[in-house]
Amino acid sequence: MHYTPLNKLLATMLCAVVPLSAIAEEKAPVKIGAVTSLSGVYSQQGEEVLRSIKFAVEEANAAGGVDGRQVDIEVSDDESTPEAGRRVAEKLARDGHDLLIGAISSSISMTISKSLKRWDALYFGTLSKADILTGKECSPRMFRTNHADNMDLAMMRQWLPSVEEKNFGVIAADYTWGQDSAAFFKQVAGEQGKSVAISLFPPLGTTDFAPYIAQLMAADIDGVWVALVGRDAIAFAQQAESYGLTSKRLIGHAFIFDYLIKATGDAMQGVWGNIGYGADIDTPQNHTFVAAWQQEFGRLPTENEGQAYNGMQVIFEGVRQAGSVEPEAVADALEGATFDTVYGPATMRAEDHQLVIPNYIGQVEEVDGVLHPVIKRRFAPSIYAGPAADCSL
């Protein structure tokens, strides 16, 4: 630009009124670090999560950015392991992509959360459900935008009385989230006069579920609580149908996902479970999201995609409310904030950084010739307990 004397005078006056640091801050992009599973046991879910994160970024930039800032994204593969997750998250954060999002498992999220202060980063969990993340291992730099296990527990306590089956088996992944899921189902079932006759914990990476299914079939049960993930969940569903286990009522915890249904043919038809997100959620923001997604991809968003999109919108809301992309400023702005989401108005609890949203029970049914999780009942946030007593932010 050619500077006339008037240009120079105006520039000098502007600098006197607005510090250069503030001008730079106004132009600073929103730097997202996507840490998700592009390989390993969670890769199917990671693919969906990344698709939705990129969609949210492109949508925001097409609309002029967030708070006038363009959104920049860098992606790393956590390889479905905590150690790889910690390593790539640190690199992203130290390279300036310090608003982190995208890990699937609770163990990866927990590993990332422990180092956030040292990295000067924030992390947003969109699928990890273990209570410990907003309990005794809560972090001032971590926010969860999906349902915690205890929120599902509160819902199951309300819903299970309508289930006729009395005697259950449990099959759950052998790590923190699966063990917590099994424990809370056993607790709630006992409260409702139901029993758990057998609990099985296959290690992550199990491909042959025949020995576990045989034990379930041999037990005196009429229902099964299933808390498996990724490729393990696909293998179990396929083999459960082959061995006739699907003749019993299957209730899934984070199980009736679209990716799993597509991979297993008719094996999932009729299975019940919690639904973390559904395209049929009746809110203005969700209608807008679903319409845009259908226009882009020619189909409805999946549960993983909806939850990841919601997590991105929470990051954007924090940036808008903070007027900054600095992690500490975004964290301060989100604590206790109430704002619109795809679930409707929601509050980010200041005490533990848990987003308080409605919860849903559903069943896998045929919709327009395609099997899909369908919401059957909505549960208001009023059913939840308060923040965990052992969280100290």
Beta strands, then each sheet from edge to edge (+ up, - down):
strand 1: 30-36
strand 2: 71-77
strand 3: 99-101
strand 4: 122-125
strand 5: 142-144
strand 6: 167-172
strand 7: 195-200
strand 8: 223-227
strand 9: 249-252
strand 10: 272-274
strand 11: 338-341
strand 12: 344-348
strand 13: 355-356
strand 14: 359-367
strand 15: 370-379
sheet 1: 2+ 1+ 3+ 4+ 5+
sheet 2: 7+ 6+ 8+ 9+ 10+ 14- 15+
sheet 3: 11+ 12- 13+
end
